C-alpha cells in the first residue's frame, strides 16, 4: 500500500520483520511442544527460544538466500540456523511450510482486526456524540435525491451508528473465523507430527486448531474475512456519499472542515471541496476490489496449490491498511463536520410545504374520501407548486374539494414540522439504549 494512505501501526503488522518474528514464534512454540512430548531435548527447545528471541532477523540476508533456494520458508530457516547453531536441526520437525505461512498469516489478520475494531469503536464514539448534538436538528429527508419528509440530522447519524455497530459485530465474527492454526504436516494428516503440537501452538498464539486442514487452512475462512472488510468499506462510502451530497453548493447543509491555509483549486480560489469524503469513496472501491480475489482463492487444487499465495501477499496488507486509514479519516471528518441548521431550514421550505403532502393525504382519507380521490386532490395541488411555484397550503385552502373535508385549522395543523420528529426519542432509545 502506498504511504499516503497508510498508518504506522497497521503497516508494522505487515512488515517483513514482524512476519519473520511470527514465523520464529510458531517454530519455537512447536519445539516446546515437541520437547514436552520427548521428541526433542528440552534443553534444545530452551536454546532455540533464547537465541531466536535475541536474534535480529536480517531481511536482506533472507532475500539473498531465497535468491538461491527460491523458497521463502527455507530461506528463513537457513537464516535462523545461523543464529541457533546445532539445535536448529530440531526446528520444523514434521512440519510443512504452510503450517508456518498459514498460521502466521492468520495471526497477522487477527492483529489487523484488532486495530480495525479499535478504529470502529472510535468512529462509533464520534457518531454518537454528533448524533445527540443534532438529535433535534430538523432537516429534509430525501428519497431518489428528491425532498420527501422531515427527519433530523441526529437521526441520520444514528442510522450510521447502528450500521457501524453491525460492522463491528461482523468483524468480530470474521476475526473469530480466521483465528485458526494448522500444524498438521504435508497433507494435513499429522503423519510426522503429533496433533498435540498443533494444540500447543494454537493455545500459545490465542487461536483454535483448524478441525481439518489439507496442506493449508481452508480459504473459505479468508473469503469471509475479506468480504466483511468489503462490507465495512461500503458502509464508509455510504456515509461519505451522504456528506458529499449534503456539501453541494445548492444544498450546503454540512461542510467538511476547511483548515486555515487549505486550497480547494489551483484555478478557482473560492472552492471548498469535499475532498476527504471523495477520497473515502475511492478508498472504499479499492477495499472492495480485494474481495473477489479472496473468493477466487477458495478453490485450490486437491490438498493445496500455490495460486492463493501471490494474491494474499497483496490483499492482506492492502485491504487492512486501506480500511484502517479510511476509518480513521471518516472519524476525523465526522468529528470536525460543520453543520448548517439554518440551511437545513431553508431547504425544508424550498418547495413551499410539499413535504407535508402525506399528512394531508391521510387526513383526507380519515375524513371519508377514498384514497384514490384523496391522492388526486393532493397531487393536483402539489403540481402547482412544482410547476408554478405556488404555496402548497394556500392552494389547498383554495381547493373547495379539499376544504369540504378539512377546515383551515385542520389543514394548517398538518404543516407542523414537530409532527415528523415526535418519535426520534424512540429511535435513539433503540439505537443507543
Number of C-alpha atoms within 10 A of each C-alpha: 14 8 9 8 16 18 14 9 12 22 18 15 19 21 11 13 15 16 18 21 16 20 21 23 20 24 23 24 22 29 28 24 21 23 19 15 14 10 15 19 16 17 11 20 24 16 16 28 19 13 15 19 15 10 14 13 20 15 13 9 14 20 17 14 18 17 12 9 13 12 13 16 19 15 20 22 21 18 19 23 18 12 18 21 12 11 17 18 13 20 22 19 16 16 22 20 17 23 25 22 21 22 28 24 22 22 23 21 24 22 16 25 22 16 17 24 20 16 21 24 17 15 25 22 14 20 24 19 17 19 23 17 12 18 21 18 20 22 25 21 17 12 9 6 8 9 16 17 18 19 22 21 26 24 24 18 23 27 18 21 22 17 18 20 17 13 20 21 12 18 24 18 15 23 24 16 17 26 23 22 30 32 36 30 26 21 16 21 16 17 13 13 21 18 16 18 22 25 19 20 26 23 13 14 18 12 21 20 22 22 9 13 20 18 24 29 28 20 19 16 20 24 22 21 24 27 20 22 26 23 18 25 26 19 17 25 23 16 20 23 17 13 22 21 17 18 20 15 12 10 13 20 24 22 22 22 19 15 7 6 6 9 14 15 11 7 7 9 9 9 11 18 19 22 12 17 23 15 15 26 21 12 22 25 14 17 25 20 16 22 22 13 17 23 17 15 19 15 14 15 9 9 14 18 12 12 13 17 12 9 15 18 12 13 19 20 20 21 25 25 28 23 25 26 19 27 23 17 20 22 21 17 21 20 17 15 16 16 19 14 17 14 16 22 15 14 18 22 13 13 17 18 19 25 21 20 21 15 16 25 23 15 18 24 16 13 13 10 17 13 14 10 13 21 18 13 19 21 15 13 23 25 14 14 19 14 8 9 13 17 17 23 23 15 17 22 17 11 15 11 12 21 15 10 16 18 11 13 8 13 21 15 12 19 19 12 17 12 13 16 17 12 11 17 13 11 15 18 10 11 16 12 7
